[in-house]
Amino acid sequence: MRGFITLLLLIIGLCLQSAGIAADKSVIAVIVANENPSKSISLGELKLIYWRKKTYWANGQRIHPINLPSDNPLRLQFSSSILGSAPSAQNDYWNGLYFHGVSPPHVLYSDEAAIRYVQETAGSIAYADACKLDNRVRPVLWLLPNGEISTNASSISCN
């Protein structure tokens, strides 16, 4: 009986820990410049952009994807949910493409830097904490803390 109670407490603790981890995640907004003609973006298209397999928008403008640093919690969440792997696991992929002249997305060190870059650089795309956005950029997709993708801003609430 004591073993059963210990196991039950362990399971409850793990469940609470998992809930805490999920609660720490942010709503991530994928952002483009207000002038960008794309009104939305599909998950498949976003993957292609960040794997550098799609390099031009439909209007012929070059795409400039931006990442946050590999240890940034938003980058970890974005990479895991959108690209299916942690940034550290992507090194072999980028090393292989390096010799073909393909570089990984440029890295900026904060949400604010990513927002400013997107605002000022035609064709750019980035992601940032949805609660830090303002009217300088336009979100086209949201990644919710539970890993779901949304195209509807009304499902997002900031404290």
N, C-alpha and C positions, 0 to 999 in steps of 0.2 A: 504494500500500500504506500509506504514512504517513497519508493522508487517511482510510482505512478504520479504522486503529488509533485515530486521533483521534476519529472518530465513535463508535467502540465505547466508548472511555473516557468520552465525553460521555454516552452512553446509560446506562452503568453508574453514573456519578455522579448522574444524574437519578433513577435507580431508588433509589439509596441515600438520596438527599435525600427522596424521597417516602416511603420507609420510615421515615425519621427523623421526618417530619411526622406520620405516622400514629401513631408511638410516643409522641409528645408529647400526643396526645389522651387524655382521661380517659373513664372510664365515667360516664355521667350518669344519675342516678336522678331520675325524675319522682316527686314526693312529695305526699302529702296528709296531713291530720291523722288520727291513729289512729281518731277517731270517725267519719270519713267512711265512709259505707256502701259506696262503690265499691271493689270488690276489685281491679279492673283497669280499664284504659282503652285504647281502641283508638287507633291512629295517627290515624285520621280524626277522632275525637272530640277528641283533643289539638290537632290543627290548628284545628278550629272554636273551641275555647276560646281559643287564643292569637291567633286573628284576630278574637276577640270576636264571633263569630257564634253561639256557644252560650254563654249567660250564666247558666244555671241547671242545677244537678244534677238528677238524676231525682227526688229527694225534695223539689224545689221551693226548695232553698237556693241563694242567689246564689253564683256562682263568682267568686273573686278570684284571677286569675292574676298571678304574679310573674315578672319578668325580672331578670336581672343586667345590669350596664351594657353598652352596645353594644360596647365594646372588650374585654370580658372573654372569654377563650378559650372558656369553657363556653357563653357566649351565642352566640358565633360558630359553634361546633359545633352547638348546639341549633337555631339559626335556619337554618343551612344544611341540616341533616339533616331537621328536622321541617317547617319552613316553606318550605324551598326557595329561600331568598334570604338575603343578609347583612342585618343590621340597618339599615345605611345605605341599602339599596335599598328598605326598607319605609317610608321617610319620606313619600312621595307617598300611599301607602295611608292612613296615619294622618292626614295633613293633610286628605285628602278626608273622612274620617269625623268629624273634629273638629267640623265645622259641622253634623253630625247628632247631636251630643252623645255620641259614642262616643270614649272615650280609650283609648290603648294600655295594656297591662298596666303596673302600677306597677313601678318599678325599685328594687331593694335592692342594696346594694353588696358583699355577701359571701355565701358559702354559709351561714355561721352566721346571718346576718340572715334569709336565706330560710327556713332551718330553724325559727328562732324564730317568724317570722311565721306559717308554716303551723301550727305547734304551737298558737299562741294565737289564730288567726283562723279561725273556722268558715267552711267553704266554700272555703278557699284551696287553691291548687295552685302548685307551683314546681318547680324542678329544681336539683340540686346535685351536686357530686362524690360519687359513690356511696361512696367510701372515707371520707367525712367524716360519714356518717350514724350515728345512734344510735337508741335506741328512742323518741325524742320524736315521730317522724313515721313514716309508712309508705310505702315505695316501691310504686308500682303499675306501673311500666314502666322499662326500662333502655335507654339508647342506648349501644351499644358503640362503641369507637374506630373500627371499620371501617365505621360507619354503619348496621349492622344493629340491629334492635329486638328486645328480649328481654323476656319476661314471667317469666323464670326466674332467680332470684338465684344459683342454684348455678353459673352460668357466669361469675360475677364473682369476681375475686381481688384483694385489696388487699395491697400489700407492707408 
